[in-house]
């Protein structure tokens, strides 16, 4: 077998390619469990940094609006963006019992365009891919048409979901 490459061996070549595809799919391509605020892919995402205005902070995966000044954001209904999960901030909070969020005056990553995971808080009969995303005044993501909600311009659900699911949305 001297000089024989396992990559070239017809009996192992196909198996190795399948193993590599499985690893890449699990690692890079297909996300099996989403968490609120998680960026979905490595495609173009427009993310900006803004200071948190809310005294209680802003949790990951919540709708935000421009704050009282141009460098701030607050929870609310509008089309400014969605708060993005930040792993270093989450690691700092883990084990302490505090919620994973951006505290007041912290620099928050806000997704303006792209794909992000959010928790669908309420949906009477669920949502379908392509449905319009709406938000409540407290930043919760809900189905369009929910009482006291406002649609987020250019935001759509990318997958079918029911209340309580963490689902992918697209901000255009």
Secondary structure by P-SEA (a helix, b strand, c coil): ccccccccccccaaaaaaaaaaaaaacccccccccccccccccccbbbbbbbccccccccbbbbccccccccccccccccbbbbbbaaaaaaacccccccccccccbbbbbcbbbbbbbbcccccccccccbbbbcccccccccccccccccccbbbccccccccbbbbbcc
